[in-house]
Amino acid sequence: MAAGERRPKPSALAGEGREGGRGRRARSAPDLAPEPSTHRSRRGPATPTPAPPGKEEGKGDLILLGEFGRAHGLRGEVRLKSFTADPAAIASYSPLRSEDGRIFTLKFARPAGGGAPDMLIARIEGVDTRETAEALNRVRLYAPRDRLPLSENENEFFAADLIGLTVENIGGETLGTVVAVPNYGGGDLLEIAPPRGPAALLPFTKAFVPTVDLATKRIVIDPPEGLFESAPDERAR
């Protein structure tokens, strides 16, 4: 690597050339442990995630880390979708809070299996029946930003910080607003809603997104021709 060259972590590389380029990474929260070379890039919200709600839904300095799903079994266990880089790391940030201020302590979280690495089975303190677990379905879990370790990687961003940013092209023309940061398995995407017409998805790489300026609340993109001419093929709804 040439002196002075900026290079993201291996997990943030999204291939070569225009389609991939040097990768960026949107995250809901980092891992607590040092990241190995084979680390998997996860957003979330990410959350988004949600796009991860956090700031974009008026939660101030709260960052979305996960969302409860259906009850699992009869003893109070519940499915939990994690938006942290290492899915199991969500338990390290416990206790977590919901949008309505409830506090949840994760006693443990294990992989749910079935091919979805971000899906866990969790046991929650005070939840010991299927009925109480069912009542948690779709409850989102947040942690204060100041409890999350800061990243030294200039190509990593909290997904919550990207939501709501104004999108401009390299000529300074306003194109729309970032409304979500989905990830369908091939890397993080920006979902950009123009003033009129359907939203479009753009890979979150330096090739397509050369500038992210959180101070001025804007990003500059170099989109492919016709990006906003049709709706995206895949949408998480």
N, C-alpha and C positions, 0 to 999 in steps of 0.2 A: 504494500500500500504506500503510495507516494506521500511524502511529508506534507502535512497540512490537509490531507484529504479527509473529509468527513464521511464516516461510514456507520450506518446504523447496526444494531445487533443483528446476528444472523436471522432471527425470526422475523425481522422487519423487512428483509429483502424480498421483493416481489417479482423476481425474474429480471430479465434483461430487455433492453430496447424500449420502444414507445409504449408497448402494451403493459410492461411491468415497470421497468426503471427502478431507480433507487426507492426503496419502500419507506413509507411512513407508517406509524402505528397509532391507532386510537385505542384507548384503554379505559376501562372503568376503574381499575385499580391494579397496581403492580404486584408481582410476587414479593413475598417477604424474604425468600432465600435468593442468593445470587443466581442469575439466569444462565443455564447451561447452553451450549451451542445448539442443541436440538430443541430449544424452547419453542413452544407453539404460540403464535400471536393470537390473542383473544381480545375482542372488544366486548364491546358488549352492546354503554350502553347500549360504557358503554352505554356503554350503556353508555347505552341508549338509549338502542336499547336506546327502545328505547334507546328506541334509542334511550340510553340511560337518562332519566329525567333530571335528577339533581337540580342544577341551576336553571335549566331550560323550562322547568315546570314550577319555578318560583320557590325552590327549596334552598335558596341561598348557597351556603357552603356545604351542602350535603351531596354526596356522590352515590348513585345507584350501584349496588353491588350484586343484587340478585332479586329473584321473584319466586314466591311459593307457587307450587302447582297443586295437583290433585293429592289427596290422601293416599298413603301407601300402607296397606295392611290394616290391622285392627287395633294397633297399640299406640297410635298417635304419631307415627312417622309420616313425613310429608315429602313430596318431590320438590326439589329446589333447583331452579335454573340459575347457575352462577355466571356472573359477568366479569369475574376477576381473571387475570392472566393465567394463573394456575387455579382451576375451578375449586379445588379443595381448600385454597388459601382463604376463602370467604369466612371459614370458621375462625380464622386468626383475628378477624376484625370484630368478632362478637364482644359485647352485645350490639345489635343493630336496631334501628328504629324504622317504623313504618311512616307513611305519609300523614297518618292521623296521630302520630306521637307515641304509639305503643312501642314497647321495648321487647326485643326477642333475643334470648340467649341460646345460641346453638350449642347443644351438648356434644354433638358429633355430626359429621357429614361424610358419607361414603359414595363412591361412584354408583350410579343407578344401573349401568350396563346398557346394552341395547344399541351401542354405536353412537351415542351422543355424549361425548366426554364432558360437556358442560352441565349435564343433568346429574344431580346428586339425590341421595336419600338422606334426609336430615331428621334428627331428633331435637325437639325444642323443649326447653325447660318449661314445665307447667302444662304441656300438651301431652295427654296420655290416652286419649280415645280417638277413634276414627271421626267422630262428630266434631270434636274441637279442631282436628287437623283439616277437615273439609272446610271449616270456616275460614281457613287461611288462604284458600285458593285465590290467586291473583294479587295477593298482598306483596307490595314491593318493599325491599329492604335497603336502607341507606346507612352510610357512615359519614361522620364529619370529615371534611377534606383534610383538616390538620392531623388526623390520625393516619393518613396515608403517606408512606415515604415518597419523597420527591425523586423523580428520575433525572439522571444526568444526561440522558440521551435527547438531543435537540429535535429528534424526529419522532418523539413520543408525545402524545397529547391526551388529556382526558377527553373522552367522547362528549361529556357534558359541556366542555368548553367550546366544542366545535358547533354544537346546536345553536342556531340563531345567528351565526356569523353571516355577514353580507358576502356574496360571491361576485367577484369581478373578473373580467377577462384581462389579458395582458395589455389591452388598450385602454383600460380604465372604465369600460362599460359595465354597469351593474346588470347581472344576469339573474339573480335570485337570492335565495336564502337556504342555508343548510337546515334541513328539518329532521334528519336522522342519520345515523352512522351504522348501517347494517353490515353484517358479515355472513355470507352464505357458504363459507368454507374456503374460498379462494383469496381471501384478503379483505381488508376493510374498504368500504365504499362510502362515498358521500352521496346522500340523497338530496338533490338540489331542487327546490320548488321555484320556478320562474313566476313573474307577476301574473302571467296568463298561461294556461295550458298545463299539461301533465308534468309531474316531477321527473327527473332523470337521475340515473346512477352513474357516478364517476369513480374509477379506482383512486384510492387515496395514496398516490405515489408522487414522488417529486417530479416525474415526467409530466403528470397532469395537474399537479398542485404544487407549483414552485414556491409559493409564498403563503405562510400562515402567520398572520399578525394579530395576536390576541389583544395587544394594546389598543389597536384601532378597530377591533372587532370585525375584521375582514379577511378573506382569503382571495388569492389570485389564482385562477386556473387557466390552463391552456388546453381547452377541450377539443375532442375530435369534431370534425364537421358534422353538423346535423344532430348534435347531442340532444337538443330539446325538441326535435321534430316528432318523436313518438314516445309513448310511455315505456318505462322499463319493463323488461320481460318477467323479472322475478321481484315480487314484493312480499315482505313479511307482514301479513295481515291476520 
